Amino acid sequence: MHYLLRHRDVPGIQALVTYVGHGGYEGLRRAVSMSQDAVLEEVAQSGLRGRGGAGFPTGRKWSFLNQSSSERYLVVNADEAEPGTFKDRELIENNPHQVIEGALIAAYALRATDAFIFVRGELLTGYESLLRARNEARDAGYIGSHIFHSDYSIHLSVFRSAGAYICGEETALLESLEGRRGHPRIKPPFPAQVGLYGQPTVVNNAETVANLPPIIMNGANWYRNFGTDKSPGIKIFSVSGLIARPGNYELPLGTPLDTLLHDYAGGPRYGRSIKAVIPGGSSVPLLVPENFNVPLDYESLLEAGSMLGSGGVMILDDATCIVRTAARLLKFYRTESCGKCTPCREGTYWMTAILERIEAGVGTMDDLGRLPDIADHVSGKCLCPLGDASLPFMLSAMTHFRHEFVQHIEEHGCPMSAAVTHTA
């Protein structure tokens, strides 16, 4: 049964009348009948962890909010630009009311005076879907003054970004919301203390808040029936690459990677075999076949040498050139770097240049030492995670597939050129 992707079971659920007819906004009704502290406690007990990539416990994150200010804000991050990740896009396009209801529940628990949904600039369909849903919900009285005859009032805005990947970082997102260029802020102070317009702010991912209506309706113990003890609940996995059935799959955390790849996504196409998998979007280390039985939860993937991240599962088959893939991913981070931090700006530029010359057949063995050396000068030395995010795939590729890098150099070109029929 679908909870997050239930629009697949309920055609037309993006319309308010259909959403309400299938229990929509009952979670909000129940939430405002509870105290704010009770809602916060229910979410904390559920063990829900942030779905944007870091996996930080949501209830604990909420508890950091500075309560001394009379103005507090909630920002829902739907600026989904991580390569290989498209879960939030499906939610906001096809089930916008669940994201809005979740945002309203979170805002209530936080005693927020205003809520904002920040949408990636390229996701025009999702932006328009959220706007229509917001207007329907406002006209029906689910947004505004004295929701369900309670003392709680909330204003909700939908904001479309300028399209920069860096705006997915929470402080750059806040800068963009305030009308400035999306550059990351120095931390501390953290947004929970000084955020949007200088007021305490919580930034939650769109999938994170979409979990709230079923949690409030069914309870924390129900939610903990899914997943593992430390990684409870359900998660959307975005599967892409050369796989028979790419798409979004809603599964309990702890589901084995092999099960997702073969039982749900249908396994590799064209009689190929799977060479490697990136399990959490482009910013995490790859996994090789001996790790394909790993449970898809935060702790197990970390133990296996990777991370769950955003849940973007990218499949690389045996026709994929690892060097070419590394060069393409580094080029993405080079292009999307805001340029504010020298290690990120220069590091992504030079790593891309080196990888491209290795792929072109003009690299040297010295380049294999330069890449990790440059990575060391980037790691941990930037204001935001973008610089660090550019490194894991390349470094893991050089560990597991070093022979491919060497072949490119010794054979003065890509040894897989004749076999490659696609790129990851």
Residue pairs with C-beta under 8 A, 6 or more apart in sequence:
1 9
2 8
2 9
2 250
3 211
3 214
3 234
3 250
4 91
4 95
4 98
4 207
4 210
4 211
4 234
4 236
4 250
5 90
5 91
5 95
5 236
5 248
5 250
6 13
6 22
6 95
6 98
7 13
7 14
7 94
7 95
10 18
10 22
11 18
12 18
13 19
13 22
13 24
13 94
13 95
13 97
14 93
14 94
14 95
14 96
14 97
14 129
14 132
14 133
15 136
16 24
16 97
16 133
16 136
16 137
16 140
19 25
19 95
19 97
19 98
20 140
23 217
24 97
24 98
24 101
24 213
25 97
25 101
25 137
25 142
26 213
26 217
27 101
27 102
27 105
27 212
27 213
27 214
27 215
27 216
27 217
28 101
28 104
28 105
28 108
28 142
28 147
28 148
28 213
28 216
29 148
30 216
30 217
31 39
31 104
31 105
31 108
31 109
31 216
32 108
32 147
32 148
32 150
32 152
33 148
33 150
34 42
36 108
36 109
36 110
36 111
39 105
39 108
39 109
39 216
40 59
40 62
40 63
40 109
40 110
41 59
42 215
42 216
42 219
42 220
43 58
43 59
43 62
43 109
43 212
43 215
43 220
44 57
44 58
44 59
44 60
44 62
44 63
45 59
45 220
45 221
46 59
46 215
46 220
46 223
46 224
46 232
46 233
47 57
47 220
47 223
47 224
47 227
47 230
47 231
47 232
47 233
48 57
48 58
48 59
48 208
48 211
48 212
48 215
48 223
48 232
48 233
49 55
49 56
49 57
49 58
49 231
49 233
49 298
50 56
50 57
50 58
50 61
50 204
50 205
50 208
51 87
51 205
51 207
51 208
51 211
51 235
51 236
51 310
51 311
52 77
52 168
52 204
52 205
52 207
52 208
52 310
53 82
53 205
53 280
53 281
53 283
53 309
53 310
55 231
55 298
55 308
58 204
58 208
61 192
61 202
61 204
62 106
62 109
62 110
62 202
64 190
64 192
64 193
65 72
65 110
65 192
65 200
65 201
65 202
66 72
66 192
66 193
66 200
67 111
67 200
69 199
69 200
70 113
71 113
71 114
71 197
71 199
71 200
72 110
72 111
72 112
72 113
72 199
72 200
72 201
72 202
73 112
73 113
73 114
73 115
73 116
73 195
73 196
73 197
73 199
73 200
73 201
73 202
74 103
74 106
74 107
74 110
74 112
74 114
74 115
74 116
74 201
74 202
74 204
75 115
75 116
75 117
75 118
75 170
75 173
75 174
75 177
75 195
75 196
75 201
75 202
75 203
75 204
76 99
76 102
76 103
76 106
76 115
76 116
76 117
76 118
76 203
76 204
76 205
76 206
76 209
77 118
77 168
77 170
77 173
77 203
77 204
77 205
77 206
78 88
78 91
78 92
78 99
78 117
78 118
78 119
78 120
78 123
78 126
78 130
78 205
78 206
79 118
79 119
79 120
79 161
79 167
79 168
79 173
80 86
80 87
80 88
80 89
80 120
80 123
80 168
80 206
80 310
81 120
81 122
81 165
81 167
81 168
81 336
82 165
82 168
82 281
82 282
82 283
82 309
82 310
82 312
83 281
83 282
83 312
83 314
83 329
83 332
84 238
84 240
84 278
84 281
84 282
84 310
84 312
84 313
84 314
85 238
85 281
85 310
85 311
85 312
86 238
86 240
86 248
86 312
87 207
87 236
87 237
87 238
87 248
87 310
87 311
87 312
88 126
88 205
88 206
88 207
89 120
89 123
89 126
90 236
90 248
91 98
91 99
91 206
91 207
91 210
91 236
92 99
92 117
92 119
92 123
92 126
92 127
92 129
92 130
92 206
93 123
93 125
93 126
93 129
94 129
95 210
96 126
96 129
96 130
96 132
96 133
96 134
97 133
97 136
97 137
98 210
98 213
99 117
99 130
99 206
99 209
99 210
100 117
100 130
100 133
100 134
100 137
100 142
100 143
100 156
101 137
101 142
101 212
101 213
102 208
102 209
102 210
102 211
102 212
102 213
103 115
103 117
103 156
103 209
104 115
104 142
104 143
104 147
104 154
104 156
105 209
105 212
105 213
105 216
106 112
106 115
106 202
106 204
106 209
106 212
107 114
107 115
107 154
107 156
108 147
108 152
108 154
110 202
112 154
112 202
113 154
113 155
114 154
114 155
114 156
114 157
115 154
115 155
115 156
115 157
116 156
116 157
116 158
116 159
116 177
116 196
117 130
117 134
117 156
117 157
117 158
117 159
117 206
118 159
118 161
118 167
118 173
118 176
118 177
119 126
119 127
119 130
119 158
119 159
119 160
119 161
120 126
120 161
120 163
120 167
120 168
121 160
121 161
121 162
121 163
121 164
122 163
124 160
127 158
127 160
130 158
131 158
134 143
134 156
134 158
137 143
137 156
138 144
138 156
141 147
143 154
143 155
143 156
144 153
144 154
144 155
145 153
146 152
146 153
147 153
147 154
159 177
161 167
161 173
161 176
161 182
162 176
162 182
164 172
164 176
164 182
164 336
164 338
165 332
165 336
165 386
166 172
166 182
166 183
166 184
166 336
166 337
166 338
166 384
166 386
167 173
167 176
167 182
169 184
169 384
169 385
169 386
170 191
170 203
171 184
171 185
171 187
171 191
171 384
172 182
172 183
172 184
172 185
172 338
172 384
173 182
173 203
174 185
174 191
174 195
174 196
174 201
174 203
175 181
175 182
175 183
175 184
175 185
176 182
177 196
178 196
178 197
181 338
182 338
183 338
183 340
184 338
184 340
184 383
184 384
185 383
186 383
187 383
191 200
191 201
191 202
191 203
192 200
192 201
192 202
193 200
194 200
195 201
195 202
195 203
207 235
207 236
211 223
211 233
211 234
214 223
215 222
215 223
223 232
223 233
224 232
224 233
226 232
226 233
226 234
226 252
226 253
227 233
227 234
227 235
227 252
227 253
227 254
227 297
228 253
228 254
228 295
228 297
228 299
228 300
230 297
230 298
230 299
231 253
231 254
231 297
231 298
231 299
231 308
232 253
233 252
233 253
234 250
234 251
234 252
234 253
235 250
235 251
235 252
235 253
235 296
235 308
235 311
236 248
236 249
236 250
236 311
237 248
237 249
237 250
237 251
237 260
237 296
237 311
237 312
237 313
238 247
238 248
238 310
238 311
238 312
238 313
239 245
239 246
239 247
239 248
239 249
239 260
239 261
239 264
239 265
239 313
239 315
240 246
240 312
240 313
240 314
240 315
241 314
241 315
241 316
241 317
241 424
242 268
242 269
242 270
242 272
242 315
242 316
242 317
242 319
242 320
242 422
242 424
243 261
243 265
243 266
243 267
243 268
243 269
243 315
244 265
244 266
244 267
244 268
244 269
245 264
245 265
245 266
246 265
247 265
249 260
249 264
249 265
251 260
251 264
251 296
253 295
253 296
253 297
253 298
254 295
254 296
254 297
254 300
255 295
255 296
256 293
256 294
256 295
256 296
257 277
257 279
257 287
257 291
257 292
257 293
257 294
257 295
257 296
257 313
258 292
258 293
260 296
260 313
261 267
261 274
261 277
261 292
261 313
261 315
265 315
267 274
268 274
268 315
268 317
269 317
270 421
272 317
272 318
272 319
273 317
273 318
274 289
274 292
274 315
274 316
274 317
274 318
275 288
275 289
275 316
275 317
275 318
275 320
275 322
276 286
276 287
276 288
276 289
276 316
276 320
276 322
276 397
276 400
276 401
277 286
277 287
277 292
277 313
277 314
277 315
277 316
278 284
278 285
278 286
278 287
278 306
278 312
278 313
278 314
278 316
278 393
279 287
279 294
279 296
279 301
279 306
279 307
279 308
279 309
279 311
279 313
280 301
280 306
280 307
280 308
280 309
280 310
280 311
280 312
280 313
281 309
281 310
281 311
281 312
281 314
282 312
282 314
282 329
282 332
282 389
282 393
283 309
283 385
283 388
283 389
283 390
283 392
283 393
284 306
284 307
284 308
284 309
284 392
284 393
285 305
285 306
285 307
285 392
285 393
285 395
285 396
286 306
286 316
286 393
286 396
286 397
286 400
287 294
287 304
287 305
287 306
288 400
291 304
291 305
291 306
294 300
294 301
294 303
294 304
295 301
296 308
296 311
297 308
298 307
298 308
301 307
301 308
305 396
306 392
306 396
307 392
314 424
315 424
316 322
316 325
316 424
319 416
319 419
319 420
319 421
319 422
320 416
320 420
320 422
320 423
320 424
321 359
321 404
321 414
321 416
321 417
321 420
321 423
322 397
322 401
322 404
322 405
323 355
323 358
323 359
323 397
323 404
323 405
323 408
323 414
324 359
324 414
324 420
324 423
325 393
325 397
325 423
325 424
326 355
326 393
326 394
326 397
327 352
327 355
327 356
327 358
327 359
328 423
328 424
329 390
329 393
329 394
330 348
330 351
330 352
330 355
330 390
330 394
331 352
331 356
333 348
333 386
333 387
333 389
333 390
334 348
334 349
334 351
334 352
334 390
336 386
337 344
337 345
337 348
337 386
337 387
338 386
339 345
340 383
341 381
341 382
341 383
341 384
341 387
343 377
343 378
343 381
343 382
343 387
344 378
344 382
344 386
344 387
344 390
347 374
347 375
347 377
347 378
347 387
347 390
348 378
348 387
348 390
350 370
350 374
351 371
351 374
351 375
351 390
351 394
354 363
354 367
354 370
354 371
354 374
355 371
355 394
357 363
357 367
358 367
358 405
358 408
358 409
359 408
359 414
360 413
361 408
361 411
361 412
361 413
361 414
362 412
363 405
363 408
363 409
364 409
365 406
365 409
367 409
368 398
368 402
368 405
368 406
368 409
371 394
371 398
372 395
372 398
375 391
375 394
375 395
378 387
378 388
378 390
378 391
379 387
379 388
379 391
380 388
381 387
382 388
398 405
404 415
404 416
407 415
408 414
408 415
414 420
